[in-house]
Amino acid sequence: MRYKACKAAGLKEAPVYFATWGEAKEREFTIKDNTSAGEHDFDVLANEWDATELNQWGLNVWDPQEEEQEKEEKPKCELCGK
């Protein structure tokens, strides 16, 4: 995003900063940085990321607690219990 902004502004050089974070902070930054204008692979997010953290970081995805409540609220068959 910074590269695109610098290019649009006609800059030939731009400052670069290297972060020395741990993996957890890097994952959080990746989500937060792409939430407003980036694209996400929701299959990867669903399988490799924690939904609660994603929601806390501003990426509104499924809510695991809500899904569990929906399962509990489904009416069950009086005959078979399913």
C-alpha positions as CSV (number, residue, x, y, z in Angstrom):
1,M,0.0,0.0,0.0
2,R,2.9,2.3,0.8
3,Y,4.5,1.6,-2.5
4,K,1.3,2.4,-4.4
5,A,0.9,5.7,-2.5
6,C,4.5,6.7,-3.2
7,K,4.2,5.8,-6.8
8,A,1.0,7.8,-7.2
9,A,2.7,10.8,-5.5
10,G,5.5,10.6,-8.0
11,L,8.2,9.7,-5.4
12,K,11.4,8.0,-6.6
13,E,12.4,7.0,-3.1
14,A,10.6,6.1,0.1
15,P,11.7,5.3,3.6
16,V,11.5,1.6,4.6
17,Y,11.1,0.3,8.1
18,F,11.8,-3.3,9.2
19,A,9.7,-4.6,12.1
20,T,11.3,-7.1,14.4
21,W,8.1,-8.5,15.9
22,G,7.4,-12.0,17.0
23,E,5.1,-14.2,14.9
24,A,1.9,-13.4,16.8
25,K,2.4,-9.6,16.4
26,E,3.2,-10.1,12.7
27,R,0.0,-12.1,12.1
28,E,-2.0,-9.4,13.9
29,F,-0.4,-6.6,11.8
30,T,-1.0,-8.5,8.6
31,I,-4.8,-8.7,9.3
32,K,-5.1,-5.1,10.5
33,D,-3.1,-3.7,7.6
34,N,-5.2,-5.5,5.0
35,T,-8.6,-5.0,6.6
36,S,-9.4,-1.6,5.0
37,A,-8.2,-2.2,1.5
38,G,-6.7,-5.6,1.2
39,E,-8.1,-8.9,0.1
40,H,-8.3,-12.1,2.2
41,D,-8.5,-15.8,1.4
42,F,-11.4,-16.8,3.7
43,D,-10.6,-20.5,3.3
44,V,-7.2,-19.9,4.7
45,L,-8.5,-17.7,7.4
46,A,-11.1,-20.3,8.4
47,N,-8.6,-23.1,8.7
48,E,-5.5,-21.3,10.0
49,W,-6.6,-18.3,12.0
50,D,-8.6,-17.8,15.2
51,A,-12.0,-16.2,14.5
52,T,-12.0,-14.4,17.9
53,E,-8.7,-12.7,17.2
54,L,-9.7,-11.8,13.6
55,N,-12.9,-10.1,15.0
56,Q,-10.9,-8.3,17.6
57,W,-8.5,-7.0,15.0
58,G,-11.3,-5.5,12.9
59,L,-11.9,-8.3,10.3
60,N,-15.5,-9.2,10.8
61,V,-15.8,-13.0,10.2
62,W,-17.9,-15.8,11.7
63,D,-18.4,-15.9,15.4
64,P,-17.7,-19.4,16.8
65,Q,-19.8,-18.7,19.9
66,E,-22.8,-17.6,17.7
67,E,-22.4,-20.8,15.6
68,E,-22.5,-22.9,18.7
69,Q,-25.6,-21.1,20.0
70,E,-27.3,-21.7,16.6
71,K,-26.6,-25.4,16.9
72,E,-28.1,-25.5,20.4
73,E,-31.2,-23.6,19.3
74,K,-32.2,-25.9,16.4
75,P,-35.3,-27.8,17.3
76,K,-34.9,-31.5,17.7
77,C,-37.1,-34.2,16.4
78,E,-39.2,-35.6,19.3
79,L,-39.0,-39.1,17.8
80,C,-35.3,-39.5,16.9
81,G,-33.7,-36.6,18.9
82,K,-31.9,-35.2,15.9
